[in-house]
Amino acid sequence: MYNPFSLSGKRILVTGASSGIGRAIAIECSRMGAQIILTARNAERLDETLGMMDASQIHQVIPADLSSEEGLRLLVESVSEPLDGVVNCAGMAIPKPFRFISDTDVEMIMGINFKAPAILLQQLLKRKRINKEASLVFISSIAGIWISSIGESLYSASKGAVNGLVKSMAIELAGKGIRVNCVN
């Protein structure tokens, strides 16, 4: 039977796959036939996600802390075959009024929400680990475009940066047939 949403034969990297949106995406993509590379900081929770997936034996778990250069390097080096998709779900928020934020808060939020996916994809592209006609997806937020609330200034700023990055990447990679999109 024809299924236009089949991911059979596709290799997809999902960051933040140990919980929430990342976990749900990894599970659904496995149900659609994809081979998934799951990554997040918590190996135990990644194994829980793996246990919820169809055909768990074909998937790969790579525990990595994407907020560190070492974690990013480990992940990039562990991707040995080109990917057909990457879903950037790893993210965080530190609810704090703007006047109380610190340098550390800025580095943490921008590091995991913006820098990590930007550097990850830049390195995967440099190493030719992204197939032509691949799909690169960023999970962002309407807080980066339209709305915000008290205590969300850093989160909104990080998601606004992601939205800007996606627009430019989409233009730059279109010639290779690589789609770059944001889900807000």
N, C-alpha and C positions, 0 to 999 in steps of 0.2 A: 504494500500500500504506500502511495506517495505521501511523504510528510515534509513539507517545506521548512519545518523547524528542526529537522534532524541535525544532530551534531556528530553523527557517526563518522569516525575517522579523524576527528578534530582533536588537537591538543590545546588545552586551555589552562593558563595559570590564573589562580584566584588568590589574591592577597586578602588577609583578614578572614580566612576561611574557618577559623575556630569558633565563630559565633555570629549571631545576627544575620545581616544581609549577606555577608560573605559565605557563611555556612549554607544559607538557603540557595544561593546561586550555585555553589559547588554541587549540592545535592540535585538540583533541577538539571544542571548541565550533564551530570552523570546519567540521569534518567533519559536524557535525549541522546545518549550514546557517546558523549565526549570522554576522552581520557583527560583527567584533571590532575594538575599539580597544585596541591594545597599548601599554603604557607601562612604562618602566623607565629607569634612568639611562644605560645603555649602548646607544647608537643602532645600533652595528654588530651587537651580539647580538640586538637587536630585529629587525633586517633578516634575520638568520639564522632567527629564529622565523617571520617572515613567509614566508620561502622554503619552510618546511615545511608551510604551511597550505594547505587547499583554497581555491580561488577567491581567491588572494592579492590580486587587483586590487580587491576590494570592501572590504578591511580598511584600517585607518588606524593609522599608527605615530606616537606622540607621545612623543619622549624627554623625560623630566622627572625631576628629583631630588625625590622626595616628602619628603625630610628638610628641604627648605628652603621657606620661605613662597613664594618666587618660583616654584619648581617646582610647588607645589600650585596657585598662581594660574594659571600657564600651562596646566596640565592642565584645570582647571575651565573656563577661558575657551575652550579648544579643543573642548570638548564642546558642539557647536552644536544637536544634536537630542537629544530625550529618550532615555534608556536603558531597556532592559527588564531589564538585569541588571548588577551590578558584582561582580567577584570580587577581593577584597583579598588578594593573595598576597605583596606586597612585605614583606620582613622580614629581620631579621638577628639574630645572636647574638654576644656577646663572652664566650667562656668564661673566667671569672675568678672566683676565690674571693671571697666577699662582702667579706672584710676588705681586699681590694685594689682594690675598685671606686672610681671617681672620679665627680665631678659630670658630667664629660664623658661617661663611660660611661652613666650614668643618662639623660642627655639624648639620647644617640644611640639607645639601645635603645627607650626610651619614645617617642621622636620618630617613628621609622620603624614600630615594631610597633603602637603605640597611637594616638598623636596624628595621624599622617598619614591613616590610614583614617577616623578620627573626623571630622576637619576636612574631608576630601575629600567624604564623604557629606553632612555638614551643609551644605556649600556647594552641592553638586549639588541637594539637596532645596530649599534656599532659592531657587535659580535655576530651579526646576521642570524639572530635567533628568532626573528619575526618573519614569517612567510609573507610573500606578496598576497594581497587580498585578505590579510588578517583583519581582525576587528579588535581595537583597543578601546576599552570602556572604563570610564572613571565614574565612581559613585560620588556625587557632589551633593549640593543642597540648595534649595531655594534661598537659604540664608546667605548665599554668596551672590545672589542676583537681586532679589526683590524685597526680602524682609529680614529682620533680625529682632532681637529682644535684649533686654538688660542682661548683661553678663556674657553675651555671645559675640563680642567685637572681634576677638581673635579667631574664633571658629568661622565667622562670616568672612573675615579677611582671607583665611586660608582657602575657603571654598571659592571665593571670588578669584583668587590666583589660579586655582585649578581650572575654573571656567575659561579664563583667559588663555591658559596654556593649551587647552583642548582646541580652541578656535584656531590657533596658529599651527598646532601639530596637524590638524585636519587638512589645512591648506598645503603644508609642506609634504605630507605623506600621500596625498591624493594621487600623485603621479605613479606611485607604486601600487595603487589599488588598495592601500591600507586605509580602513575607515577608523576615525577617531571620534568618539562620542562621549557625551556626558549625560548621566541620568541624575536629575535633580529631584 
